[in-house]
Amino acid sequence: MLSRGRVVFGLGVGWCEPEMRAVGASFPDRGRIADEYLAAMRAVWTQPKPSFKGRFVAFEGVQAMPRPVQTPTPRIVVGGRTAPAFRRAVTQGHGWYGYGLDVPTTERFVGALREAARTHSRPAELGRLEISVTPSSPELPDATMVDAYAAAGVDRLVLRPRPDMDAAALERFAADAGRALIR
Protein backbone atom coordinates (compact mmCIF):
# COMPACT_ATOMS: atom_id res chain seq x y z
CA MET A 1 0.00 0.00 0.00
CA LEU A 2 1.16 3.51 0.79
CA SER A 3 4.31 2.47 2.69
CA ARG A 4 5.02 -0.58 0.51
CA GLY A 5 6.00 -2.52 3.62
CA ARG A 6 8.38 0.05 5.09
CA VAL A 7 6.38 0.80 8.25
CA VAL A 8 8.24 0.20 11.49
CA PHE A 9 6.11 0.28 14.63
CA GLY A 10 8.02 1.87 17.50
CA LEU A 11 6.97 1.29 21.10
CA GLY A 12 8.19 3.05 24.21
CA VAL A 13 6.28 3.31 27.47
CA GLY A 14 7.33 6.84 28.41
CA TRP A 15 9.42 8.29 31.19
CA CYS A 16 7.92 11.66 32.11
CA GLU A 17 5.38 11.17 34.88
CA PRO A 18 3.99 14.76 34.84
CA GLU A 19 3.21 14.49 31.11
CA MET A 20 1.47 11.15 31.59
CA ARG A 21 -0.51 12.50 34.53
CA ALA A 22 -1.57 15.50 32.41
CA VAL A 23 -3.22 13.20 29.86
CA GLY A 24 -4.71 10.85 32.44
CA ALA A 25 -2.33 7.94 31.79
CA SER A 26 -1.27 5.74 34.69
CA PHE A 27 2.48 6.05 35.13
CA PRO A 28 2.84 2.96 37.36
CA ASP A 29 0.84 0.84 34.87
CA ARG A 30 2.54 2.12 31.71
CA GLY A 31 4.47 -1.09 31.02
CA ARG A 32 1.45 -3.34 31.48
CA ILE A 33 -0.62 -0.96 29.34
CA ALA A 34 2.03 -1.03 26.58
CA ASP A 35 2.18 -4.83 26.62
CA GLU A 36 -1.60 -5.06 26.39
CA TYR A 37 -1.92 -2.45 23.65
CA LEU A 38 0.75 -4.26 21.64
CA ALA A 39 -1.24 -7.49 21.99
CA ALA A 40 -4.34 -5.58 20.88
CA MET A 41 -2.46 -4.16 17.86
CA ARG A 42 -1.37 -7.68 16.91
CA ALA A 43 -5.05 -8.70 17.00
CA VAL A 44 -5.95 -5.78 14.73
CA TRP A 45 -3.14 -6.65 12.33
CA THR A 46 -3.68 -10.41 12.18
CA GLN A 47 -7.30 -11.35 12.89
CA PRO A 48 -9.90 -11.32 10.10
CA LYS A 49 -12.48 -9.94 12.58
CA PRO A 50 -10.33 -8.31 15.25
CA SER A 51 -11.35 -8.61 18.89
CA PHE A 52 -9.44 -8.23 22.12
CA LYS A 53 -10.35 -8.16 25.79
CA GLY A 54 -7.88 -7.00 28.39
CA ARG A 55 -7.72 -4.91 31.52
CA PHE A 56 -6.85 -1.67 29.70
CA VAL A 57 -8.32 -2.15 26.21
CA ALA A 58 -11.20 -4.16 24.80
CA PHE A 59 -12.93 -4.24 21.42
CA GLU A 60 -14.77 -6.50 19.02
CA GLY A 61 -16.44 -6.13 15.66
CA VAL A 62 -13.97 -3.53 14.43
CA GLN A 63 -12.74 -3.06 10.89
CA ALA A 64 -9.06 -2.30 10.59
CA MET A 65 -8.09 -1.25 7.12
CA PRO A 66 -5.73 -1.10 5.42
CA ARG A 67 -3.91 -4.12 6.81
CA PRO A 68 -0.14 -4.05 7.08
CA VAL A 69 1.74 -5.22 4.01
CA GLN A 70 4.16 -7.12 6.27
CA THR A 71 2.82 -10.40 7.60
CA PRO A 72 2.01 -11.18 10.21
CA THR A 73 2.90 -7.70 11.55
CA PRO A 74 5.01 -4.67 10.75
CA ARG A 75 8.49 -4.68 12.26
CA ILE A 76 8.24 -3.76 15.94
CA VAL A 77 11.06 -1.84 17.58
CA VAL A 78 10.98 -1.39 21.35
CA GLY A 79 12.74 1.44 23.11
CA GLY A 80 13.67 1.75 26.74
CA ARG A 81 16.46 1.41 29.25
CA THR A 82 14.92 -0.78 31.93
CA ALA A 83 14.68 -4.51 32.59
CA PRO A 84 10.99 -4.54 31.54
CA ALA A 85 11.87 -2.72 28.29
CA PHE A 86 14.63 -5.25 27.58
CA ARG A 87 12.18 -8.10 28.27
CA ARG A 88 9.61 -6.48 25.99
CA ALA A 89 12.18 -6.12 23.19
CA VAL A 90 13.33 -9.73 23.52
CA THR A 91 9.86 -11.28 23.75
CA GLN A 92 7.85 -9.01 21.45
CA GLY A 93 10.10 -6.91 19.24
CA HIS A 94 12.05 -7.35 16.07
CA GLY A 95 14.46 -4.74 17.37
CA TRP A 96 15.53 -2.50 20.23
CA TYR A 97 16.30 1.21 20.01
CA GLY A 98 18.45 3.32 22.30
CA TYR A 99 18.57 7.09 22.02
CA GLY A 100 21.53 9.31 22.85
CA LEU A 101 23.95 6.53 23.80
CA ASP A 102 27.72 6.53 23.89
CA VAL A 103 29.60 3.30 23.18
CA PRO A 104 30.12 2.20 26.83
CA THR A 105 26.44 2.72 27.65
CA THR A 106 25.48 0.89 24.47
CA GLU A 107 27.68 -2.04 25.51
CA ARG A 108 25.98 -2.12 28.92
CA PHE A 109 22.48 -2.10 27.41
CA VAL A 110 23.33 -4.75 24.79
CA GLY A 111 24.60 -6.87 27.68
CA ALA A 112 21.30 -6.32 29.50
CA LEU A 113 19.42 -7.38 26.36
CA ARG A 114 21.52 -10.55 26.17
CA GLU A 115 20.73 -11.24 29.83
CA ALA A 116 17.01 -10.72 29.14
CA ALA A 117 17.31 -13.22 26.26
CA ARG A 118 18.75 -15.80 28.66
CA THR A 119 15.84 -15.25 31.06
CA HIS A 120 12.94 -14.87 28.62
CA SER A 121 12.03 -16.96 25.57
CA ARG A 122 12.30 -15.24 22.22
CA PRO A 123 9.75 -16.38 19.64
CA ALA A 124 11.60 -17.83 16.63
CA GLU A 125 9.39 -15.93 14.19
CA LEU A 126 10.87 -12.63 15.43
CA GLY A 127 14.33 -13.62 14.21
CA ARG A 128 17.47 -12.02 15.57
CA LEU A 129 16.96 -8.90 17.71
CA GLU A 130 18.31 -5.94 15.72
CA ILE A 131 19.94 -3.14 17.70
CA SER A 132 19.57 0.49 16.60
CA VAL A 133 21.21 3.40 18.40
CA THR A 134 21.29 7.16 18.05
CA PRO A 135 24.76 8.21 19.24
CA SER A 136 25.03 10.69 22.09
CA SER A 137 26.82 13.23 19.91
CA PRO A 138 25.03 14.97 17.02
CA GLU A 139 28.35 15.06 15.15
CA LEU A 140 28.87 12.50 12.41
CA PRO A 141 30.77 9.49 13.72
CA ASP A 142 34.12 8.69 12.13
CA ALA A 143 35.03 5.18 10.96
CA THR A 144 36.56 4.30 14.34
CA MET A 145 33.37 5.26 16.15
CA VAL A 146 31.18 3.37 13.66
CA ASP A 147 33.36 0.31 14.21
CA ALA A 148 33.10 0.71 18.00
CA TYR A 149 29.29 0.76 17.86
CA ALA A 150 29.33 -2.27 15.55
CA ALA A 151 31.64 -4.13 17.96
CA ALA A 152 29.19 -3.29 20.75
CA GLY A 153 26.48 -5.15 18.80
CA VAL A 154 24.78 -2.27 16.97
CA ASP A 155 23.23 -3.05 13.60
CA ARG A 156 22.07 0.45 12.70
CA LEU A 157 23.09 3.96 13.69
CA VAL A 158 20.30 6.52 13.55
CA LEU A 159 21.96 9.88 13.15
CA ARG A 160 20.38 13.13 14.28
CA PRO A 161 21.19 16.47 12.76
CA ARG A 162 21.62 19.51 14.98
CA PRO A 163 18.35 21.40 15.46
CA ASP A 164 19.81 24.67 14.11
CA MET A 165 20.52 23.27 10.63
CA ASP A 166 18.84 24.94 7.68
CA ALA A 167 17.89 23.04 4.50
CA ALA A 168 21.33 23.39 2.90
CA ALA A 169 23.07 22.20 6.09
CA LEU A 170 20.70 19.23 6.26
CA GLU A 171 21.55 18.31 2.67
CA ARG A 172 25.27 18.42 3.51
CA PHE A 173 24.65 16.39 6.68
CA ALA A 174 22.80 13.71 4.70
CA ALA A 175 25.51 13.53 2.06
CA ASP A 176 28.29 13.41 4.67
CA ALA A 177 26.41 10.75 6.65
CA GLY A 178 26.13 8.60 3.57
CA ARG A 179 29.87 8.85 2.96
CA ALA A 180 30.67 8.20 6.64
CA LEU A 181 28.46 5.17 7.12
CA ILE A 182 28.50 3.36 3.78
CA ARG A 183 31.76 1.52 3.36
Secondary structure, DSSP 8 states (H G I E B T S, - for coil): --STT--EEEE-----HHHHHHTT--STTHHHHHHHHHHHHHHHHH-SS--EE-SS-EE-S----S--SSSS--EEEEE-SSHHHHHHHHHH-SEEEEEEE-HHHHHHHHHHHHHHHHHS---GGG-S-EEEEEESSSS---HHHHHHHHHTT-SEE-----TT--HHHHHHHHHHHHHHH--
